[in-house]
Amino acid sequence: MCPEQGSVSRLDKVVQRCLYWPDGRRKKRSKSHVVEQSHNRMCLLAQALVDKYNENHNLCGDLANEFKDVVQYQSICENRVWYYHLNITTRAKGADGFSHGIDDVFFAEVKRERQGQHEELVVSCFCMLKPADNGCCYGCTNNGSPDMKHPSITDKYTAGHLNAYLPFGCRREFSDSDDEEEAEAKLRDMYEVRHVLRCILPFVASTLVLYTYRNLPARVSVLFRALMSQTFWRNSSHFPLM
């Protein structure tokens, strides 16, 4: 549980806000938790895609496809545009009203479009795959999903034709460790380094400005003095003009 926030230091409060929710529950950021959250979001998206497919093809009742699971999903970035590729399994009972135990596999491509402060998801491809389908996609192969199935007619999907990788820093690594003391120690180290840098940087900046001022030619120095007296020097007591 989150420790009581009585007379605690500012650093303690920051660490507590990072590690605990307001109700005292521990925040989880392990790899397994992140994967679970991402999978749940993809399942919601896939359910909406299957429902729309049923609606567009007038499939209802026993003929409608029932969403089962998202088998795989992969983020792809090409020309600064982000896409999702998904393999989705569904099952329908059929005209006789009985399930025959065979899952259908769908491929979906969803494009992420930024509209001001909001983001829209635009479906560019959603189709049922045949057993022989095995279209090429560099976006999935290069970024960790080589088993993703794509339509053999590659013109059906937009992303994945460029032999590229995700931008640097987009593939994040998480730890499955639940060691609270280790996580707290890492946070404290990070914020203490930031605090030291915050204290040092103004001094370094002031020193550089003073060094520049003292080494300017005489005429430029007069102009520099006039300009800086209106901005930096007015609010600084580190180094008086000499």
Backbone as CSV, one residue per row, in Angstrom:
resi,resn,N_x,N_y,N_z,CA_x,CA_y,CA_z,C_x,C_y,C_z
1,MET,0.843,-1.194,0.000,0.000,0.000,0.000,0.877,1.242,0.000
2,CYS,0.291,2.314,-0.458,1.015,3.573,-0.508,1.200,4.105,0.898
3,PRO,2.408,4.526,1.275,2.621,5.072,2.595,1.883,6.380,2.771
4,GLU,1.549,6.672,4.010,0.826,7.907,4.305,1.682,9.122,3.977
5,GLN,1.067,10.120,3.339,1.778,11.322,2.969,1.574,12.393,4.038
6,GLY,2.309,12.268,5.112,2.240,13.271,6.156,3.325,14.300,5.957
7,SER,4.332,14.243,6.812,5.458,15.163,6.684,6.552,14.470,5.881
8,VAL,6.334,14.354,4.574,7.305,13.712,3.698,7.926,14.761,2.799
9,SER,9.114,14.433,2.310,9.828,15.375,1.459,9.182,15.461,0.088
10,ARG,9.608,16.468,-0.666,9.082,16.646,-2.018,9.432,15.456,-2.901
11,LEU,10.644,14.924,-2.739,11.061,13.763,-3.519,10.209,12.555,-3.192
12,ASP,9.896,12.362,-1.892,9.050,11.242,-1.490,7.671,11.336,-2.136
13,LYS,7.133,12.554,-2.198,5.811,12.748,-2.804,5.842,12.413,-4.293
14,VAL,6.926,12.829,-4.960,7.050,12.533,-6.387,7.125,11.032,-6.618
15,VAL,7.923,10.339,-5.810,8.071,8.888,-5.946,6.741,8.190,-5.685
16,GLN,6.028,8.645,-4.665,4.746,8.028,-4.339,3.727,8.229,-5.455
17,ARG,3.728,9.424,-6.078,2.800,9.664,-7.181,3.134,8.790,-8.384
18,CYS,4.408,8.492,-8.584,4.824,7.653,-9.713,4.498,6.186,-9.488
19,LEU,4.569,5.732,-8.242,4.436,4.303,-7.951,3.033,3.895,-7.513
20,TYR,2.212,4.845,-7.036,0.919,4.485,-6.481,-0.192,5.344,-7.073
21,TRP,-1.381,4.732,-7.191,-2.576,5.472,-7.542,-3.078,6.220,-6.310
22,PRO,-3.943,7.236,-6.510,-4.442,7.995,-5.343,-5.110,7.141,-4.278
23,ASP,-5.708,5.999,-4.679,-6.376,5.150,-3.687,-5.417,4.197,-2.990
24,GLY,-4.107,4.303,-3.282,-3.120,3.480,-2.599,-2.695,2.236,-3.344
25,ARG,-3.380,1.899,-4.456,-3.001,0.713,-5.220,-1.682,0.956,-5.949
26,ARG,-0.879,-0.079,-6.046,0.415,0.009,-6.715,0.225,0.057,-8.230
27,LYS,0.886,0.989,-8.886,0.861,1.051,-10.339,1.745,-0.059,-10.896
28,LYS,1.255,-0.713,-11.935,1.994,-1.787,-12.567,2.488,-1.333,-13.941
29,ARG,3.763,-1.561,-14.195,4.331,-1.213,-15.490,5.226,-2.341,-15.988
30,SER,4.890,-3.563,-15.597,5.680,-4.697,-16.039,5.358,-5.005,-17.489
31,LYS,6.210,-5.774,-18.120,6.005,-6.126,-19.519,4.695,-6.882,-19.691
32,SER,4.415,-7.822,-18.784,3.194,-8.610,-18.896,1.953,-7.737,-18.774
33,HIS,2.017,-6.716,-17.901,0.867,-5.828,-17.722,0.650,-4.977,-18.957
34,VAL,1.733,-4.460,-19.538,1.632,-3.633,-20.737,1.086,-4.456,-21.903
35,VAL,1.577,-5.689,-22.056,1.101,-6.561,-23.128,-0.388,-6.849,-22.951
36,GLU,-0.808,-7.089,-21.717,-2.218,-7.373,-21.449,-3.096,-6.173,-21.799
37,GLN,-2.658,-4.974,-21.409,-3.430,-3.775,-21.722,-3.539,-3.566,-23.223
38,SER,-2.421,-3.729,-23.933,-2.421,-3.547,-25.382,-3.332,-4.567,-26.052
39,HIS,-3.280,-5.807,-25.582,-4.126,-6.853,-26.161,-5.596,-6.554,-25.929
40,ASN,-5.934,-6.042,-24.749,-7.330,-5.696,-24.467,-7.824,-4.591,-25.390
41,ARG,-6.965,-3.593,-25.653,-7.359,-2.507,-26.569,-7.552,-3.040,-27.992
42,MET,-6.659,-3.934,-28.418,-6.787,-4.500,-29.750,-8.051,-5.363,-29.868
43,CYS,-8.428,-6.039,-28.784,-9.649,-6.844,-28.796,-10.888,-5.969,-28.962
44,LEU,-10.898,-4.819,-28.302,-12.023,-3.883,-28.466,-12.102,-3.394,-29.907
45,LEU,-10.941,-3.074,-30.483,-10.907,-2.640,-31.871,-11.379,-3.757,-32.797
46,ALA,-10.885,-4.986,-32.571,-11.260,-6.116,-33.413,-12.753,-6.423,-33.321
47,GLN,-13.308,-6.320,-32.123,-14.743,-6.563,-31.960,-15.555,-5.585,-32.803
48,ALA,-15.136,-4.311,-32.805,-15.825,-3.305,-33.611,-15.690,-3.611,-35.104
49,LEU,-14.518,-4.090,-35.529,-14.311,-4.423,-36.938,-15.186,-5.595,-37.369
50,VAL,-15.281,-6.608,-36.531,-16.108,-7.772,-36.852,-17.585,-7.377,-36.910
51,ASP,-18.033,-6.567,-35.966,-19.429,-6.116,-35.969,-19.745,-5.345,-37.244
52,LYS,-18.817,-4.487,-37.674,-19.029,-3.706,-38.889,-19.031,-4.605,-40.115
53,TYR,-18.180,-5.623,-40.131,-18.143,-6.581,-41.243,-19.477,-7.325,-41.345
54,ASN,-20.001,-7.755,-40.198,-21.303,-8.430,-40.203,-22.398,-7.522,-40.724
55,GLU,-22.344,-6.272,-40.312,-23.363,-5.315,-40.747,-23.272,-5.072,-42.253
56,ASN,-22.054,-4.889,-42.760,-21.888,-4.601,-44.192,-22.287,-5.781,-45.076
57,HIS,-22.147,-7.010,-44.548,-22.456,-8.196,-45.342,-23.796,-8.833,-44.948
58,ASN,-24.599,-8.079,-44.183,-25.934,-8.531,-43.784,-25.895,-9.912,-43.124
59,LEU,-24.908,-10.106,-42.271,-24.773,-11.358,-41.540,-25.350,-11.175,-40.139
60,CYS,-26.332,-11.959,-39.804,-26.948,-11.843,-38.483,-27.329,-13.226,-37.984
61,GLY,-27.643,-13.305,-36.714,-28.027,-14.579,-36.122,-26.901,-15.598,-36.189
62,ASP,-27.242,-16.813,-36.611,-26.245,-17.884,-36.673,-25.221,-17.669,-37.781
63,LEU,-25.536,-16.815,-38.745,-24.616,-16.571,-39.848,-23.566,-15.520,-39.516
64,ALA,-23.784,-14.772,-38.461,-22.858,-13.694,-38.105,-21.553,-14.265,-37.557
65,ASN,-20.463,-13.575,-37.864,-19.161,-13.951,-37.319,-19.072,-13.517,-35.856
66,GLU,-18.693,-14.435,-35.009,-18.525,-14.142,-33.583,-17.036,-13.972,-33.279
67,PHE,-16.682,-12.805,-32.786,-15.280,-12.528,-32.484,-14.772,-13.474,-31.400
68,LYS,-13.563,-14.021,-31.643,-12.950,-14.908,-30.658,-11.721,-14.263,-30.008
69,ASP,-10.733,-13.896,-30.845,-9.507,-13.374,-30.244,-8.669,-12.653,-31.296
70,VAL,-7.742,-11.824,-30.796,-6.708,-11.223,-31.631,-5.474,-12.102,-31.500
71,VAL,-5.142,-12.789,-32.577,-4.025,-13.729,-32.541,-2.698,-12.990,-32.497
72,GLN,-2.579,-11.953,-33.355,-1.364,-11.154,-33.415,-1.727,-9.728,-33.788
73,TYR,-0.886,-8.800,-33.373,-1.036,-7.406,-33.812,0.345,-6.767,-33.831
74,GLN,0.512,-5.812,-34.731,1.811,-5.170,-34.898,1.616,-3.713,-35.313
75,SER,2.372,-2.817,-34.671,2.403,-1.410,-35.076,3.457,-1.229,-36.159
76,ILE,3.127,-0.414,-37.153,4.035,-0.144,-38.263,4.058,1.356,-38.502
77,CYS,5.239,1.885,-38.774,5.376,3.307,-39.093,6.080,3.445,-40.437
78,GLU,5.397,4.091,-41.379,5.973,4.340,-42.700,5.666,5.775,-43.110
79,ASN,6.713,6.493,-43.497,6.554,7.890,-43.926,5.802,8.715,-42.881
80,ARG,6.139,8.483,-41.605,5.568,9.200,-40.467,4.079,8.944,-40.259
81,VAL,3.589,7.859,-40.827,2.194,7.460,-40.642,2.184,6.112,-39.933
82,TRP,1.312,5.996,-38.930,1.254,4.772,-38.128,0.077,3.905,-38.556
83,TYR,0.322,2.593,-38.538,-0.693,1.599,-38.889,-0.688,0.475,-37.847
84,TYR,-1.824,-0.229,-37.786,-1.902,-1.492,-37.059,-2.188,-2.601,-38.064
85,HIS,-1.496,-3.724,-37.919,-1.843,-4.944,-38.626,-2.299,-5.960,-37.586
86,LEU,-3.410,-6.630,-37.870,-3.980,-7.583,-36.923,-4.400,-8.862,-37.622
87,ASN,-4.256,-9.975,-36.939,-4.880,-11.235,-37.321,-5.947,-11.545,-36.280
88,ILE,-7.172,-11.737,-36.743,-8.324,-11.898,-35.859,-9.015,-13.215,-36.178
89,THR,-9.389,-13.959,-35.156,-10.129,-15.202,-35.365,-11.597,-14.996,-35.001
90,THR,-12.471,-15.584,-35.819,-13.915,-15.542,-35.577,-14.478,-16.935,-35.807
91,ARG,-15.735,-17.115,-35.408,-16.418,-18.389,-35.628,-17.905,-18.123,-35.834
92,ALA,-18.485,-18.799,-36.803,-19.917,-18.687,-37.068,-20.543,-20.070,-36.962
93,LYS,-21.803,-20.127,-36.541,-22.491,-21.420,-36.381,-22.872,-22.023,-37.726
94,GLY,-23.192,-21.185,-38.688,-23.580,-21.700,-39.988,-25.085,-21.837,-40.118
95,ALA,-25.528,-22.198,-41.308,-26.959,-22.244,-41.597,-27.688,-23.307,-40.776
96,ASP,-26.980,-24.373,-40.374,-27.632,-25.442,-39.605,-27.727,-25.135,-38.121
97,GLY,-27.140,-23.978,-37.713,-27.237,-23.579,-36.313,-26.224,-24.215,-35.408
98,PHE,-25.268,-24.962,-35.960,-24.260,-25.627,-35.146,-22.867,-25.122,-35.530
99,SER,-22.020,-25.026,-34.525,-20.635,-24.642,-34.779,-19.850,-25.864,-35.219
100,HIS,-19.065,-25.707,-36.271,-18.308,-26.827,-36.814,-16.855,-26.830,-36.327
101,GLY,-16.554,-25.979,-35.355,-15.234,-26.003,-34.723,-14.111,-25.447,-35.574
102,ILE,-14.440,-24.727,-36.626,-13.422,-24.176,-37.502,-13.421,-22.652,-37.371
103,ASP,-12.274,-22.109,-37.067,-12.156,-20.658,-36.933,-11.781,-20.031,-38.267
104,ASP,-12.392,-18.905,-38.547,-11.990,-18.094,-39.698,-10.973,-17.070,-39.226
105,VAL,-9.985,-16.799,-40.068,-8.938,-15.832,-39.737,-9.083,-14.623,-40.652
106,PHE,-9.131,-13.450,-40.035,-9.235,-12.198,-40.774,-7.930,-11.417,-40.643
107,PHE,-7.651,-10.647,-41.679,-6.558,-9.677,-41.618,-7.156,-8.281,-41.600
108,ALA,-6.601,-7.419,-40.761,-7.069,-6.034,-40.690,-5.879,-5.079,-40.716
109,GLU,-6.052,-4.000,-41.443,-5.092,-2.898,-41.412,-5.853,-1.639,-41.035
110,VAL,-5.374,-0.966,-39.989,-6.016,0.246,-39.485,-4.988,1.367,-39.472
111,LYS,-5.352,2.468,-40.052,-4.468,3.631,-40.132,-4.829,4.632,-39.047
112,ARG,-3.806,5.164,-38.379,-4.021,6.167,-37.339,-3.837,7.550,-37.948
113,GLU,-4.882,8.369,-37.886,-4.837,9.719,-38.447,-5.086,10.740,-37.351
114,ARG,-4.208,11.728,-37.279,-4.336,12.798,-36.300,-5.235,13.891,-36.844
115,GLN,-6.299,14.206,-36.078,-7.224,15.278,-36.432,-7.250,16.289,-35.298
116,GLY,-6.330,17.274,-35.375,-6.225,18.256,-34.299,-5.745,17.593,-33.024
117,GLN,-6.545,17.702,-31.965,-6.202,17.104,-30.681,-6.654,15.648,-30.581
118,HIS,-7.339,15.165,-31.607,-7.894,13.822,-31.547,-7.232,12.928,-32.591
119,GLU,-7.410,11.635,-32.409,-6.876,10.646,-33.338,-8.006,9.769,-33.834
120,GLU,-8.050,9.566,-35.144,-9.058,8.717,-35.748,-8.409,7.445,-36.277
121,LEU,-9.145,6.344,-36.185,-8.701,5.069,-36.721,-9.475,4.785,-38.004
122,VAL,-8.748,4.684,-39.105,-9.367,4.487,-40.418,-9.035,3.078,-40.911
123,VAL,-10.047,2.294,-41.205,-9.850,0.919,-41.676,-9.535,0.948,-43.164
124,SER,-8.353,0.481,-43.525,-7.962,0.442,-44.937,-8.081,-0.957,-45.522
125,CYS,-8.173,-1.977,-44.667,-8.347,-3.349,-45.159,-8.915,-4.214,-44.044
126,PHE,-9.925,-5.008,-44.400,-10.460,-6.018,-43.480,-11.028,-7.145,-44.337
127,CYS,-10.356,-8.270,-44.340,-10.768,-9.353,-45.231,-10.477,-10.706,-44.587
128,MET,-11.246,-11.707,-45.006,-11.023,-13.065,-44.533,-9.862,-13.682,-45.299
129,LEU,-8.995,-14.364,-44.583,-7.823,-14.969,-45.190,-8.107,-16.403,-45.623
130,LYS,-7.471,-16.797,-46.714,-7.502,-18.181,-47.158,-6.288,-18.917,-46.584
131,PRO,-6.348,-20.229,-46.445,-5.208,-20.973,-45.878,-3.899,-20.738,-46.622
132,ALA,-3.981,-20.474,-47.925,-2.755,-20.308,-48.718,-2.230,-18.872,-48.712
133,ASP,-2.976,-17.940,-48.143,-2.537,-16.537,-48.136,-1.248,-16.385,-47.333
134,ASN,-0.300,-15.669,-47.905,0.973,-15.448,-47.214,1.689,-14.244,-47.837
135,GLY,1.005,-13.110,-47.835,1.571,-11.907,-48.430,2.767,-11.387,-47.659
136,CYS,3.659,-10.706,-48.383,4.877,-10.171,-47.768,4.584,-8.859,-47.049
137,CYS,5.150,-8.698,-45.859,5.024,-7.444,-45.112,6.301,-7.221,-44.314
138,TYR,7.118,-6.265,-44.760,8.350,-5.969,-44.055,8.064,-5.360,-42.682
139,GLY,6.988,-4.599,-42.584,6.674,-3.945,-41.320,6.464,-4.932,-40.190
140,CYS,5.790,-6.046,-40.472,5.566,-7.065,-39.443,6.807,-7.935,-39.245
141,THR,7.438,-8.322,-40.351,8.611,-9.194,-40.260,9.766,-8.523,-39.533
142,ASN,10.015,-7.250,-39.837,11.162,-6.550,-39.252,10.953,-6.152,-37.803
143,ASN,9.718,-6.084,-37.355,9.446,-5.543,-36.025,8.893,-6.558,-35.033
144,GLY,9.105,-7.845,-35.334,8.799,-8.841,-34.312,7.573,-9.682,-34.539
145,SER,6.912,-9.582,-35.718,5.718,-10.395,-35.972,5.835,-11.106,-37.315
146,PRO,6.845,-11.974,-37.475,7.044,-12.645,-38.769,5.949,-13.641,-39.114
147,ASP,5.165,-14.079,-38.115,4.114,-15.070,-38.361,2.768,-14.435,-38.709
148,MET,2.702,-13.114,-38.770,1.458,-12.441,-39.140,1.067,-12.828,-40.566
149,LYS,-0.198,-13.208,-40.762,-0.703,-13.590,-42.070,-1.312,-12.384,-42.779
150,HIS,-0.963,-12.247,-44.076,-1.454,-11.150,-44.902,-2.075,-11.709,-46.180
151,PRO,-2.962,-10.961,-46.809,-3.503,-11.408,-48.101,-2.387,-11.567,-49.130
152,SER,-2.514,-12.561,-49.978,-1.504,-12.765,-51.015,-1.506,-11.618,-52.019
153,ILE,-2.667,-11.001,-52.211,-2.750,-9.811,-53.069,-2.323,-8.623,-52.222
154,THR,-1.063,-8.239,-52.329,-0.494,-7.249,-51.410,-1.035,-5.842,-51.631
155,ASP,-1.711,-5.604,-52.752,-2.299,-4.285,-52.977,-3.461,-4.008,-52.018
156,LYS,-3.935,-5.019,-51.324,-5.065,-4.829,-50.416,-4.682,-4.029,-49.174
157,TYR,-3.404,-4.060,-48.801,-2.978,-3.307,-47.620,-1.889,-2.317,-48.009
158,THR,-1.837,-1.211,-47.251,-0.975,-0.082,-47.616,0.417,-0.206,-47.027
159,ALA,0.503,-0.488,-45.747,1.798,-0.505,-45.051,2.475,-1.864,-45.193
160,GLY,3.798,-1.835,-45.036,4.556,-3.077,-45.031,5.335,-3.356,-46.294
161,HIS,5.236,-2.459,-47.260,5.949,-2.671,-48.519,7.344,-2.054,-48.509
162,LEU,7.601,-1.190,-47.522,8.933,-0.600,-47.381,9.758,-1.447,-46.418
163,ASN,10.993,-1.699,-46.780,11.878,-2.498,-45.919,12.452,-1.586,-44.834
164,ALA,11.609,-1.297,-43.834,11.979,-0.337,-42.791,11.656,-0.921,-41.427
165,TYR,12.098,-0.194,-40.396,11.888,-0.599,-39.013,11.161,0.511,-38.264
166,LEU,10.680,0.190,-37.061,10.074,1.221,-36.228,11.104,2.279,-35.881
167,PRO,10.662,3.546,-35.711,11.607,4.606,-35.323,12.309,4.265,-34.020
168,PHE,13.518,4.808,-33.869,14.315,4.542,-32.671,13.548,4.947,-31.421
169,GLY,13.537,4.062,-30.414,12.900,4.373,-29.138,11.452,3.945,-29.038
170,CYS,10.869,3.434,-30.141,9.458,3.046,-30.102,9.240,1.643,-29.569
171,ARG,10.293,0.830,-29.580,10.181,-0.505,-29.003,10.701,-0.460,-27.575
172,ARG,9.790,-0.322,-26.628,10.155,-0.131,-25.233,10.335,-1.474,-24.539
173,GLU,11.263,-1.474,-23.596,11.511,-2.675,-22.804,10.981,-2.473,-21.390
174,PHE,10.298,-3.491,-20.868,9.749,-3.426,-19.528,10.249,-4.620,-18.720
175,SER,10.268,-4.429,-17.453,10.715,-5.499,-16.567,9.517,-6.174,-15.931
176,ASP,9.584,-7.502,-15.773,8.524,-8.225,-15.094,8.759,-8.296,-13.592
177,SER,9.765,-7.601,-13.106,10.064,-7.612,-11.686,9.047,-6.787,-10.916
178,ASP,8.602,-7.314,-9.782,7.675,-6.594,-8.922,8.383,-6.075,-7.673
179,ASP,9.700,-5.942,-7.723,10.486,-5.479,-6.592,10.237,-3.987,-6.377
180,GLU,9.447,-3.648,-5.349,9.090,-2.260,-5.100,10.298,-1.438,-4.679
181,GLU,11.180,-2.038,-3.883,12.354,-1.299,-3.432,13.266,-0.953,-4.602
182,GLU,13.424,-1.894,-5.552,14.261,-1.636,-6.721,13.669,-0.516,-7.577
183,ALA,12.337,-0.559,-7.788,11.681,0.473,-8.590,11.797,1.835,-7.922
184,GLU,11.632,1.878,-6.607,11.731,3.149,-5.883,13.151,3.696,-5.934
185,ALA,14.142,2.815,-5.832,15.540,3.262,-5.880,15.872,3.851,-7.241
186,LYS,15.370,3.236,-8.311,15.627,3.757,-9.651,15.001,5.136,-9.823
187,LEU,13.779,5.307,-9.312,13.116,6.603,-9.418,13.873,7.680,-8.650
188,ARG,14.322,7.340,-7.450,15.052,8.312,-6.643,16.355,8.727,-7.336
189,ASP,17.071,7.750,-7.883,18.307,8.074,-8.592,18.038,9.010,-9.763
190,MET,16.964,8.725,-10.515,16.649,9.531,-11.682,16.330,10.971,-11.294
191,TYR,15.497,11.157,-10.250,15.110,12.504,-9.854,16.244,13.251,-9.154
192,GLU,17.108,12.514,-8.463,18.253,13.182,-7.845,19.221,13.703,-8.905
193,VAL,19.420,12.924,-9.974,20.267,13.398,-11.083,19.652,14.631,-11.720
194,ARG,18.339,14.611,-11.917,17.667,15.780,-12.490,17.829,17.005,-11.598
195,HIS,17.738,16.776,-10.281,17.862,17.891,-9.356,19.265,18.505,-9.424
196,VAL,20.280,17.642,-9.494,21.653,18.135,-9.593,21.844,18.936,-10.875
197,LEU,21.336,18.408,-11.983,21.465,19.116,-13.255,20.731,20.447,-13.226
198,ARG,19.578,20.470,-12.570,18.808,21.710,-12.482,19.556,22.771,-11.690
199,CYS,20.346,22.342,-10.720,21.124,23.300,-9.922,22.375,23.766,-10.667
200,ILE,22.956,22.859,-11.452,24.225,23.169,-12.110,24.037,23.985,-13.384
201,LEU,23.000,23.661,-14.157,22.857,24.277,-15.473,22.755,25.797,-15.438
202,PRO,21.994,26.415,-14.503,21.978,27.877,-14.477,23.365,28.478,-14.239
203,PHE,24.154,27.842,-13.357,25.505,28.341,-13.099,26.370,28.221,-14.352
204,VAL,26.259,27.084,-15.048,27.037,26.898,-16.268,26.640,27.917,-17.321
205,ALA,25.334,28.150,-17.466,24.869,29.125,-18.445,25.369,30.521,-18.113
206,SER,25.304,30.875,-16.840,25.774,32.203,-16.428,27.266,32.360,-16.689
207,THR,28.015,31.292,-16.418,29.462,31.339,-16.646,29.786,31.518,-18.122
208,LEU,29.039,30.828,-18.982,29.269,30.949,-20.414,28.943,32.347,-20.920
209,VAL,27.867,32.923,-20.398,27.497,34.282,-20.806,28.570,35.274,-20.370
210,LEU,29.046,35.114,-19.134,30.078,36.021,-18.634,31.367,35.877,-19.434
211,TYR,31.736,34.644,-19.759,32.953,34.408,-20.539,32.832,35.061,-21.917
212,THR,31.661,34.901,-22.528,31.439,35.503,-23.848,31.541,37.014,-23.768
213,TYR,30.936,37.597,-22.740,30.931,39.051,-22.575,32.348,39.592,-22.398
214,ARG,33.137,38.918,-21.574,34.481,39.417,-21.274,35.443,39.297,-22.457
215,ASN,35.119,38.390,-23.408,36.027,38.167,-24.522,35.551,38.803,-25.823
216,LEU,34.537,39.651,-25.736,34.093,40.360,-26.925,34.947,41.592,-27.175
217,PRO,35.072,42.016,-28.454,35.748,43.292,-28.728,35.037,44.445,-28.035
218,ALA,35.739,45.536,-27.863,35.225,46.655,-27.073,33.898,47.179,-27.593
219,ARG,33.787,47.442,-28.915,32.563,48.014,-29.460,31.392,47.041,-29.329
220,VAL,31.649,45.765,-29.621,30.592,44.766,-29.491,30.206,44.593,-28.035
221,SER,31.187,44.740,-27.130,30.917,44.589,-25.708,29.922,45.620,-25.219
222,VAL,30.014,46.849,-25.734,29.072,47.898,-25.329,27.661,47.532,-25.757
223,LEU,27.510,47.073,-27.010,26.196,46.662,-27.496,25.676,45.464,-26.722
224,PHE,26.547,44.511,-26.445,26.166,43.320,-25.689,25.687,43.693,-24.290
225,ARG,26.415,44.669,-23.657,26.012,45.133,-22.324,24.614,45.742,-22.369
226,ALA,24.344,46.543,-23.395,23.045,47.198,-23.486,21.916,46.187,-23.667
227,LEU,22.152,45.198,-24.508,21.122,44.189,-24.747,20.870,43.318,-23.524
228,MET,21.936,42.847,-22.924,21.788,41.943,-21.804,21.258,42.622,-20.560
229,SER,21.496,43.891,-20.417,20.996,44.616,-19.245,19.481,44.656,-19.226
230,GLN,18.858,44.495,-20.406,17.409,44.514,-20.487,16.779,43.140,-20.230
231,THR,17.587,42.109,-20.271,17.034,40.757,-20.122,17.700,39.994,-18.995
232,PHE,18.838,39.368,-19.307,19.457,38.448,-18.353,19.960,39.143,-17.101
233,TRP,20.707,40.234,-17.284,21.372,40.836,-16.138,20.385,41.466,-15.167
234,ARG,19.249,41.898,-15.670,18.262,42.506,-14.780,17.773,41.511,-13.729
235,ASN,17.712,40.227,-14.114,17.168,39.205,-13.220,18.240,38.301,-12.638
236,SER,19.495,38.656,-12.797,20.560,37.799,-12.324,21.441,38.542,-11.344
237,SER,21.790,37.879,-10.255,22.687,38.476,-9.262,23.978,37.690,-9.183
238,HIS,24.178,36.764,-10.142,25.378,35.922,-10.094,26.628,36.742,-10.401
239,PHE,26.551,37.531,-11.476,27.733,38.240,-11.924,27.378,39.686,-12.276
240,PRO,27.790,40.654,-11.489,27.523,42.058,-11.826,28.386,42.500,-13.011
241,LEU,27.891,43.476,-13.730,28.678,44.028,-14.832,29.895,44.734,-14.286
242,MET,31.000,44.550,-15.004,32.250,45.153,-14.551,32.843,45.942,-15.699
